[in-house]
Amino acid sequence: FHSLAISAFASLIAPFGGFFASGVKRAFNIKDFGNSIPGHGGVTDRFDCQFIMAAFSHTYFTSFIKLSTVTVGAVFSSFLVLNPEKQIELYHSIQEYLQTSGSVASIWLEMSDTAFNDDLLEKELFGGDSDELDMDEMMGIGLDEDNSMAGAAISAVASPSTDVKAKVEAKLEEPKLQAQVPKLEIELDDPAGTLTVLDHAPRPRNMATNSCRTYDILPTMAFLNQYQIHAATSVSNMRWVFTGGEDGYIKKWDFYATVNNKQPLTLGQRHSHVDSVAKGGVMASYWEHNDVNESGVDVLSPVYSMDVQSEAMWLVSGMKSGSIALWTVRHDEGRRITLLSKHKKPVSVLRISPDEYGVVSGAWDRAVLYWDLNTGKLARAFAGHMSQISSIEFQPWSTQVQAQDVDTEPVDKRASPVLLTTSIDGQCLLWDMRAPKALPQSFHLPKKTPPWATSACWSCDGRRIYVGRRNNTVDEYELGMGSQPSRTLKLPMNSGPVTALAMMGNNRSLVCASTDNVRMWDLASVERRSSVPFQIIPGHHGGTISTILVDETSRYMLTTSGNRGWDGSSNNVFLGYEVTPIG
């Protein structure tokens, strides 16, 4: 049938393309459109009928032949593009359709709608104020006996012969629903490792608390790179910078030689950057980021995360398989010492503990793990996230250590035991590592905010938390002021998701990276309507920023482009900035 339809069009309609072309040539008093083919005219003269045939063939194929392949991922990506009002409207439309079609029992939909929109369920079950109701507690409603996320109502829907309403009502009649956390499929070591951060003094840091009003940040360096950079880290004084990405190599850059312009960029290399970029990145060395497959053979793995010891003695990196590699750097560079294997999926975040005897890892399997590097044992698994881990940050401890006089009592110089973790679905949790089994403090998403959090950072004094969102905003939370954001920094429309954040040393300038640009917010002037609260930092434009690195003295800054294996495009740009205090 399809062949008959296409043949009929080709014989009856397509020749009119030649008639139309002849009419155009007569109107302009020309014989041929060109002379590229001697004796025949140009290419258009030979293919004048084919243009209309090609258009018809494409339309016919996409309309009647090609099968429609709609995936959950494609639908969800389209959903995330909508504004919050349209997302809520779509949610209610889907809810109404499922209830009408009988795909999901109405009692479950009514309970879900009540849990997230009214105080009725909370008052009946918890007997408290709705402001105290945690999203995790709501997600715990309907859990079955083995603590899995398939609740009584969901399991009942899967079995048509089960009375859905009876099971849900039986669950609701329990005297008190306890907050549940997702179950991790992580086997703890026996004996377990030690939470080293509680037993050792932190590494001394050369933190410069600047009192300047703002900074002048100017890009001057470009580190040439052909692939996405998913992770970047540096030593404490930024002598050495390490990057890793999609190509499966760990690259070591000489930052001092780069700043001193030991390798200037050529005119062709400078063409794609702003005028101030003239210094080329000096690569000192590189090595293969090898993982071990099931057959015991080394294979290249993309670098999804990394962190380095403050004096470049060793480095840890996260692999696609879920393994964490420990590498030597100072001596016998690039030798893999060991593999730490507990995660089941790519390791998206790695943070060395302040005492540098441990490392915290987060992966796409929702697990946050603390490793004791003295023994290679797993010290603790933090269960609470519902999605892939996007960032891990220790609370700044330098402001807690005060100078001692001879006659005063010695102060506690241990690092802060507070850990901040975020996941891609927007969860932001705060963990006190002194309590072995305590539930984390959860910071709530603002209303009409789509789920998204790829980056978070602390203020320099450790009193505030900043979380980047998908809807062009940055939420600020203050410790001790509840779980709702104290204020929200709104970027211009169409700026794109906020993918990286970093706080400058003056504790009032926040560097924020989105798809369109990198901005520096003046947090002290956000509330003033007479001035623009941010300034554009030139350099990046149109790519997803994976990392922002600021050295301890706030004199230099680095930015890398990469999507970290998630959503977004990359222009493979790796820039270095020189920072000058102002005011």
C-alpha positions as CSV (number, residue, x, y, z in Angstrom):
1,F,0.0,0.0,0.0
2,H,2.8,2.4,0.9
3,S,4.6,1.7,-2.4
4,L,1.4,2.4,-4.3
5,A,0.8,5.7,-2.6
6,I,4.4,6.9,-3.1
7,S,4.4,5.8,-6.7
8,A,1.2,7.6,-7.4
9,F,2.6,10.8,-6.0
10,A,5.8,10.4,-7.9
11,S,4.1,10.0,-11.2
12,L,1.2,12.4,-10.8
13,I,2.4,15.2,-8.5
14,A,6.2,15.3,-8.5
15,P,6.5,16.4,-12.2
16,F,4.9,19.7,-11.2
17,G,8.1,20.5,-9.4
18,G,9.8,20.7,-12.8
19,F,7.0,22.8,-14.1
20,F,7.3,25.2,-11.2
21,A,11.1,25.5,-11.7
22,S,10.6,26.2,-15.4
23,G,8.1,29.0,-14.5
24,V,10.7,30.6,-12.2
25,K,13.3,30.5,-14.9
26,R,11.0,32.1,-17.5
27,A,10.0,34.8,-15.0
28,F,13.7,35.8,-14.6
29,N,14.6,35.2,-18.4
30,I,17.2,32.6,-17.7
31,K,17.7,29.2,-19.3
32,D,19.3,27.3,-16.4
33,F,19.8,27.9,-12.7
34,G,23.5,27.3,-13.0
35,N,26.3,25.9,-15.2
36,S,28.0,23.3,-12.9
37,I,27.0,20.5,-15.2
38,P,27.9,21.3,-18.8
39,G,25.0,20.9,-21.2
40,H,22.5,20.3,-18.4
41,G,22.7,23.5,-16.3
42,G,23.1,23.3,-12.6
43,V,22.3,20.9,-9.8
44,T,18.9,22.4,-9.3
45,D,18.0,21.9,-12.9
46,R,18.6,18.1,-12.6
47,F,16.9,17.7,-9.2
48,D,13.9,20.1,-9.6
49,C,11.4,17.3,-9.3
50,Q,13.3,15.6,-6.5
51,F,12.8,18.4,-4.0
52,I,9.1,18.1,-3.8
53,M,9.4,14.3,-3.8
54,A,11.8,14.4,-0.9
55,A,9.5,16.6,1.1
56,F,6.6,14.3,0.5
57,S,8.6,11.2,1.3
58,H,9.7,12.6,4.6
59,T,6.2,13.7,5.6
60,Y,4.6,10.4,4.5
61,F,7.2,8.4,6.4
62,T,6.9,10.3,9.7
63,S,3.1,10.4,9.5
64,F,2.2,6.9,8.4
65,I,5.2,4.5,8.5
66,K,7.4,5.5,11.4
67,L,6.4,4.0,14.7
68,S,6.0,6.4,17.6
69,T,8.5,5.6,20.4
70,V,7.7,7.6,23.5
71,T,9.9,6.8,26.5
72,V,9.4,7.7,30.1
73,G,12.7,9.7,30.0
74,A,11.5,11.7,27.0
75,V,8.2,12.5,28.6
76,F,9.9,13.5,31.9
77,S,12.4,15.7,30.1
78,S,9.4,17.6,28.4
79,F,7.7,17.8,31.8
80,L,10.8,19.5,33.3
81,V,10.7,22.2,30.7
82,L,7.2,23.4,31.8
83,N,6.9,26.1,34.3
84,P,5.7,25.1,37.9
85,E,2.1,26.1,37.2
86,K,1.9,23.9,34.1
87,Q,3.6,21.0,35.9
88,I,1.0,21.1,38.7
89,E,-1.8,21.2,36.1
90,L,-0.3,18.2,34.3
91,Y,-0.1,16.3,37.6
92,H,-3.7,16.8,38.3
93,S,-4.7,15.8,34.7
94,I,-2.8,12.6,35.0
95,Q,-4.3,11.9,38.4
96,E,-7.8,12.4,37.0
97,Y,-7.1,10.2,34.1
98,L,-5.7,7.3,36.2
99,Q,-8.7,7.5,38.6
100,T,-11.2,7.6,35.7
101,S,-9.5,4.7,33.8
102,G,-9.2,2.5,36.9
103,S,-5.4,2.1,36.4
104,V,-4.8,3.2,40.1
105,A,-7.3,2.9,42.9
106,S,-9.0,6.1,43.9
107,I,-8.2,5.6,47.6
108,W,-4.4,5.8,46.9
109,L,-4.8,9.0,44.8
110,E,-7.0,10.6,47.4
111,M,-4.5,9.8,50.1
112,S,-1.6,11.1,48.0
113,D,-3.4,14.3,47.2
114,T,-4.3,14.9,50.8
115,A,-0.8,14.2,52.0
116,F,0.8,16.8,49.8
117,N,-1.9,19.5,49.7
118,D,-3.9,19.5,53.0
119,D,-3.4,19.3,56.7
120,L,-6.0,16.6,57.2
121,L,-3.8,13.5,57.0
122,E,-1.1,15.1,59.1
123,K,-3.5,16.1,61.8
124,E,-5.1,12.7,62.0
125,L,-1.9,10.7,61.9
126,F,0.8,12.9,63.5
127,G,-1.3,15.2,65.7
128,G,1.0,18.2,65.0
129,D,1.4,21.2,62.9
130,S,1.8,20.8,59.2
131,D,5.0,22.9,59.2
132,E,6.7,20.1,61.2
133,L,5.7,17.4,58.7
134,D,8.7,16.2,56.8
135,M,8.6,15.2,53.2
136,D,10.4,12.0,54.1
137,E,7.5,11.2,56.5
138,M,5.1,11.6,53.7
139,M,7.1,9.4,51.5
140,G,7.0,6.8,54.3
141,I,3.2,6.4,54.2
142,G,2.2,3.1,52.8
143,L,5.6,1.2,53.3
144,D,5.3,-2.5,53.6
145,E,6.9,-4.7,56.2
146,D,10.3,-5.0,54.6
147,N,10.6,-1.1,54.4
148,S,10.6,-1.1,50.6
149,M,9.0,1.8,48.8
150,A,6.3,-0.4,47.5
151,G,3.6,0.3,50.0
152,A,0.4,-1.5,50.9
153,A,-1.6,0.4,48.3
154,I,0.9,-0.1,45.5
155,S,1.2,-3.8,46.1
156,A,-2.5,-4.1,46.2
157,V,-2.9,-2.4,42.8
158,A,-0.5,-4.9,41.4
159,S,-2.9,-7.7,42.4
160,P,-6.4,-7.2,41.1
161,S,-7.9,-9.6,43.6
162,T,-6.7,-7.6,46.6
163,D,-8.9,-5.2,48.4
164,V,-7.0,-1.9,48.0
165,K,-9.2,0.2,50.2
166,A,-9.0,-2.3,53.1
167,K,-5.2,-2.4,53.0
168,V,-4.8,1.4,52.9
169,E,-7.3,2.0,55.6
170,A,-5.6,-0.7,57.8
171,K,-2.3,1.2,57.4
172,L,-3.9,4.5,58.2
173,E,-5.4,3.1,61.4
174,E,-2.0,2.5,62.9
175,P,-1.5,4.7,66.0
176,K,1.7,6.4,64.7
177,L,3.5,6.2,61.4
178,Q,7.3,6.3,61.9
179,A,9.5,8.1,59.5
180,Q,11.1,5.6,57.2
181,V,14.3,5.9,55.2
182,P,15.1,4.1,51.9
183,K,16.9,0.8,52.3
184,L,20.4,0.6,51.0
185,E,21.8,-2.5,49.5
186,I,25.2,-1.9,51.1
187,E,27.0,-4.6,53.1
188,L,28.9,-3.0,56.0
189,D,32.4,-4.3,56.8
190,D,33.0,-6.4,59.9
191,P,34.8,-4.9,61.7
192,A,33.8,-1.5,60.5
193,G,36.2,1.3,59.9
194,T,36.5,4.4,62.1
195,L,34.9,7.8,61.6
196,T,38.3,9.5,61.4
197,V,36.9,13.0,61.5
198,L,35.8,12.5,65.1
199,D,39.2,11.4,66.3
200,H,41.8,13.5,64.4
201,A,42.6,17.2,64.2
202,P,41.8,18.7,60.8
203,R,44.5,19.8,58.4
204,P,45.6,23.4,59.0
205,R,44.1,25.7,56.4
206,N,45.4,29.0,55.1
207,M,41.9,30.6,54.9
208,A,42.0,34.3,54.2
209,T,38.9,36.0,55.5
210,N,38.6,39.0,53.3
211,S,36.7,42.1,54.4
212,C,36.4,43.5,50.9
213,R,33.1,44.5,49.4
214,T,33.4,42.6,46.2
215,Y,35.9,41.1,43.7
216,D,37.0,41.8,40.1
217,I,37.2,38.3,38.5
218,L,38.9,38.3,35.1
219,P,39.5,35.1,32.9
220,T,43.2,35.0,31.8
221,M,43.9,31.3,31.4
222,A,42.5,28.6,29.1
223,F,43.4,25.0,29.6
224,L,43.0,23.3,26.2
225,N,40.8,20.2,26.4
226,Q,38.8,18.2,23.9
227,Y,36.4,16.3,26.1
228,Q,33.9,17.1,28.9
229,I,35.4,17.6,32.3
230,H,33.2,16.0,34.9
231,A,35.4,16.6,37.9
232,A,38.3,18.9,38.9
233,T,40.3,19.4,42.1
234,S,43.5,21.0,43.3
235,V,45.9,21.0,46.2
236,S,45.6,23.5,49.0
237,N,47.8,26.2,47.4
238,M,46.7,25.3,43.8
239,R,50.2,24.3,42.8
240,W,48.7,21.3,41.0
241,V,45.3,21.0,39.4
242,F,43.7,17.7,38.4
243,T,40.9,17.1,36.0
244,G,39.0,14.1,34.7
245,G,36.2,13.5,32.3
246,E,34.6,11.5,29.5
247,D,37.9,10.6,27.9
248,G,39.0,8.3,30.8
249,Y,42.2,10.1,31.7
250,I,43.4,12.0,34.8
251,K,45.3,15.1,33.8
252,K,47.7,17.0,36.0
253,W,48.2,20.7,35.3
254,D,51.0,23.0,36.5
255,F,49.0,26.0,37.7
256,Y,52.0,28.1,38.7
257,A,53.6,27.7,35.2
258,T,50.2,28.6,33.7
259,V,49.8,31.8,35.8
260,N,53.3,32.9,34.9
261,N,52.5,32.5,31.2
262,K,55.0,29.8,30.4
263,Q,52.9,28.7,27.4
264,P,51.0,31.5,25.7
265,L,48.1,30.8,23.5
266,T,48.3,31.2,19.8
267,L,46.0,33.6,17.9
268,G,44.0,30.7,16.7
269,Q,43.6,29.3,20.2
270,R,42.6,32.7,21.6
271,H,40.0,33.3,18.9
272,S,37.3,31.3,20.7
273,H,37.8,33.1,24.1
274,V,37.4,36.6,25.4
275,D,40.2,39.0,24.8
276,S,41.7,38.8,28.3
277,V,42.4,35.1,27.9
278,A,46.0,34.8,26.7
279,K,47.7,32.2,29.0
280,G,47.7,28.6,28.0
281,G,47.4,25.8,30.5
282,V,50.6,23.8,31.1
283,M,49.9,20.0,31.4
284,A,52.5,18.4,33.6
285,S,51.4,14.7,33.1
286,Y,48.5,12.4,32.7
287,W,47.6,8.7,33.3
288,E,44.9,6.3,32.3
289,H,41.9,6.0,34.6
290,N,41.7,2.2,34.5
291,D,39.0,0.2,36.2
292,V,38.9,-3.6,36.5
293,N,36.1,-5.4,34.7
294,E,34.6,-8.8,35.6
295,S,37.3,-10.7,33.8
296,G,40.1,-8.9,35.8
297,V,41.2,-6.8,32.8
298,D,42.0,-3.1,33.0
299,V,39.5,-0.9,31.0
300,L,39.3,2.8,30.7
301,S,36.5,4.4,32.8
302,P,35.2,8.0,32.6
303,V,36.1,10.1,35.7
304,Y,32.9,11.1,37.4
305,S,34.4,12.5,40.6
306,M,37.8,13.1,42.3
307,D,39.5,14.8,45.2
308,V,43.2,15.1,46.1
309,Q,45.2,15.3,49.3
310,S,46.2,18.8,50.3
311,E,49.9,18.2,49.5
312,A,49.3,15.9,46.4
313,M,50.4,12.8,48.1
314,W,47.5,10.7,46.8
315,L,44.2,11.1,44.9
316,V,40.9,9.4,44.9
317,S,38.6,9.1,41.8
318,G,35.1,7.7,41.2
319,M,34.5,5.3,38.3
320,K,31.5,4.3,36.2
321,S,31.3,0.8,37.8
322,G,30.9,2.2,41.3
323,S,34.5,1.6,42.4
324,I,36.7,4.2,44.0
325,A,40.4,4.2,43.0
326,L,43.2,5.4,45.3
327,W,46.2,6.7,43.3
328,T,49.7,7.8,44.2
329,V,50.7,11.3,43.0
330,R,53.8,12.5,44.7
331,H,55.8,9.2,44.2
332,D,55.4,6.7,41.4
333,E,52.7,8.9,39.9
334,G,49.6,7.2,38.5
335,R,49.9,3.9,40.3
336,R,46.6,2.5,41.5
337,I,47.0,1.5,45.2
338,T,43.6,-0.1,45.7
339,L,40.0,-0.1,44.7
340,L,37.2,0.5,47.2
341,S,34.1,-1.3,46.0
342,K,30.7,-0.9,47.6
343,H,28.7,1.3,45.3
344,K,26.7,-0.3,42.5
345,K,26.6,2.6,40.1
346,P,28.8,5.6,39.1
347,V,30.4,7.5,41.9
348,S,29.3,11.1,41.4
349,V,30.9,12.9,44.4
350,L,34.1,12.4,46.5
351,R,35.2,14.5,49.4
352,I,38.2,13.9,51.5
353,S,37.5,14.5,55.2
354,P,39.1,17.6,56.9
355,D,41.5,15.3,58.8
356,E,42.5,13.6,55.5
357,Y,42.3,10.1,57.0
358,G,38.9,9.4,55.4
359,V,36.8,10.1,52.4
360,V,33.0,10.4,51.8
361,S,31.6,9.1,48.6
362,G,28.2,9.5,46.9
363,A,26.9,7.7,43.9
364,W,24.0,7.2,41.6
365,D,22.8,4.3,43.8
366,R,21.6,6.9,46.4
367,A,24.2,5.8,49.0
368,V,26.5,8.1,50.9
369,L,29.5,6.2,52.4
370,Y,32.3,7.2,54.8
371,W,35.5,5.3,54.2
372,D,38.4,4.8,56.7
373,L,41.5,5.2,54.5
374,N,43.8,3.8,57.2
375,T,42.1,0.4,56.9
376,G,40.2,0.6,53.6
377,K,37.0,-0.3,55.5
378,L,33.6,1.2,55.3
379,A,32.9,3.2,58.5
380,R,29.3,4.2,58.0
381,A,26.5,4.3,55.3
382,F,24.1,7.2,55.4
383,A,20.6,6.2,54.1
384,G,18.1,8.9,53.4
385,H,18.3,10.0,49.8
386,M,15.8,9.0,47.2
387,S,17.9,9.8,44.1
388,Q,21.4,10.1,42.8
389,I,23.8,12.0,45.0
390,S,24.9,15.3,43.5
391,S,27.1,17.1,46.1
392,I,28.8,16.5,49.5
393,E,30.3,19.2,51.6
394,F,31.7,19.3,55.2
395,Q,30.7,22.3,57.3
396,P,33.6,24.8,57.4
397,W,35.5,24.3,60.6
398,S,38.3,27.0,60.4
399,T,36.1,29.7,62.1
400,Q,35.5,27.4,65.1
401,V,39.2,27.2,66.0
402,Q,40.2,30.3,67.9
403,A,43.7,31.5,68.9
404,Q,44.7,30.3,72.3
405,D,46.4,32.2,75.1
406,V,48.6,30.6,77.6
407,D,46.2,31.0,80.5
408,T,43.0,29.9,78.7
409,E,41.5,26.5,78.4
410,P,42.5,24.6,75.3
411,V,39.8,24.6,72.6
412,D,38.5,21.7,70.7
413,K,40.4,21.6,67.4
414,R,38.6,18.7,65.9
415,A,36.7,19.4,62.6
416,S,33.0,20.0,62.5
417,P,31.2,16.6,62.4
418,V,28.4,18.1,60.2
419,L,28.0,16.8,56.7
420,L,25.8,18.3,53.9
421,T,24.5,16.1,51.1
422,T,22.2,16.8,48.2
423,S,20.6,14.6,45.5
424,I,19.4,15.2,42.0
425,D,15.8,15.1,43.0
426,G,16.2,18.3,45.2
427,Q,16.7,16.7,48.6
428,C,19.1,18.5,50.9
429,L,20.1,16.7,54.1
430,L,22.3,17.6,57.1
431,W,24.0,14.8,59.0
432,D,25.5,15.0,62.5
433,M,28.1,12.2,62.4
434,R,28.4,12.1,66.2
435,A,25.0,10.4,66.4
436,P,25.4,6.8,64.9
437,K,21.7,6.3,63.9
438,A,20.1,9.7,64.0
439,L,17.9,10.8,61.2
440,P,19.2,13.7,59.1
441,Q,17.8,17.2,59.2
442,S,15.9,17.8,55.9
443,F,15.5,21.2,54.2
444,H,12.3,21.5,52.3
445,L,11.8,22.5,48.7
446,P,10.1,25.8,48.2
447,K,6.6,25.8,46.8
448,K,6.3,25.5,43.0
449,T,9.9,24.4,42.7
450,P,10.7,21.4,40.4
451,P,13.0,18.7,41.8
452,W,16.6,19.5,41.1
453,A,19.8,20.1,43.1
454,T,23.2,19.5,41.4
455,S,25.3,21.8,43.6
456,A,25.4,23.1,47.2
457,C,27.9,25.0,49.3
458,W,28.3,26.5,52.7
459,S,29.0,30.1,53.7
460,C,32.5,30.7,55.1
461,D,31.2,30.9,58.7
462,G,29.2,27.6,58.3
463,R,25.9,29.2,59.2
464,R,24.2,29.2,55.9
465,I,23.6,26.8,53.0
466,Y,23.1,27.6,49.4
467,V,21.4,25.1,47.0
468,G,21.2,25.5,43.2
469,R,17.9,24.6,41.6
470,R,16.7,23.8,38.1
471,N,14.3,26.8,37.8
472,N,17.0,29.5,37.7
473,T,17.1,30.0,41.5
474,V,19.4,29.5,44.5
475,D,17.8,28.8,47.9
476,E,19.5,30.0,51.0
477,Y,18.9,28.1,54.3
478,E,20.0,29.3,57.7
479,L,20.9,26.8,60.4
480,G,18.6,27.0,63.4
481,M,16.0,28.9,61.4
482,G,13.8,26.0,60.3
483,S,13.7,23.9,57.2
484,Q,12.3,26.5,54.8
485,P,14.6,28.7,52.8
486,S,15.2,32.1,54.3
487,R,15.4,33.7,50.9
488,T,15.7,32.8,47.2
489,L,18.1,34.3,44.7
490,K,16.3,34.5,41.3
491,L,18.4,34.5,38.1
492,P,17.1,36.1,34.9
493,M,14.6,34.0,32.9
494,N,16.0,31.4,30.6
495,S,19.3,31.4,32.5
496,G,19.2,27.6,32.7
497,P,19.7,25.3,35.7
498,V,22.2,26.3,38.4
499,T,24.8,23.6,38.2
500,A,27.7,24.9,40.4
501,L,28.2,27.2,43.4
502,A,31.1,28.5,45.3
503,M,31.5,31.1,48.2
504,M,34.3,33.7,48.1
505,G,36.4,34.6,51.1
506,N,34.5,37.7,52.0
507,N,31.5,35.6,52.9
508,R,29.2,37.9,50.9
509,S,30.0,37.1,47.3
510,L,28.5,33.9,45.9
511,V,29.7,32.6,42.5
512,C,26.8,30.9,40.7
513,A,27.1,29.0,37.4
514,S,24.1,28.4,35.1
515,T,23.9,27.5,31.4
516,D,24.1,31.0,30.0
517,N,26.7,32.6,32.2
518,V,28.7,32.6,35.4
519,R,27.6,35.3,37.9
520,M,28.8,36.6,41.2
521,W,26.0,37.6,43.6
522,D,26.5,40.3,46.2
523,L,24.4,38.8,49.0
524,A,24.4,42.1,51.0
525,S,22.7,44.0,48.2
526,V,20.1,41.3,47.1
527,E,17.3,43.1,48.9
528,R,18.1,46.5,47.4
529,R,15.9,47.2,44.4
530,S,18.0,50.1,43.2
531,S,21.0,48.0,42.1
532,V,21.6,44.8,40.2
533,P,22.6,42.2,42.9
534,F,25.0,40.3,40.6
535,Q,27.7,40.9,38.0
536,I,28.5,38.7,35.0
537,I,31.9,37.0,35.0
538,P,33.0,36.7,31.4
539,G,34.3,33.5,29.8
540,H,31.7,30.8,29.8
541,H,28.5,31.0,27.8
542,G,26.2,28.2,26.6
543,G,27.6,25.2,28.4
544,T,26.9,23.3,31.6
545,I,29.5,24.1,34.3
546,S,30.5,21.0,36.3
547,T,33.0,22.6,38.8
548,I,33.9,25.9,40.4
549,L,37.2,25.9,42.3
550,V,38.3,28.9,44.5
551,D,41.6,28.7,46.2
552,E,41.8,29.2,50.0
553,T,43.0,32.8,49.7
554,S,40.4,33.8,47.1
555,R,43.1,34.9,44.6
556,Y,42.3,32.5,41.8
557,M,39.3,30.6,40.5
558,L,38.8,27.7,38.0
559,T,35.7,26.6,36.1
560,T,35.2,23.5,34.0
561,S,32.5,22.5,31.6
562,G,30.8,19.1,31.7
563,N,27.4,17.6,32.5
564,R,28.7,15.0,35.0
565,G,26.8,12.3,33.1
566,W,23.5,14.0,33.6
567,D,21.5,16.5,31.5
568,G,23.1,19.3,29.7
569,S,25.6,20.1,26.9
570,S,29.3,21.0,27.2
571,N,31.6,23.2,25.3
572,N,34.7,21.5,26.8
573,V,36.0,24.9,28.1
574,F,38.4,24.9,31.2
575,L,39.2,28.5,32.3
576,G,41.3,30.1,35.0
577,Y,40.6,33.5,36.6
578,E,42.6,36.0,38.5
579,V,40.7,37.5,41.4
580,T,41.3,41.0,42.7
581,P,39.6,42.3,45.9
582,I,37.7,45.6,45.6
583,G,36.6,47.9,48.5
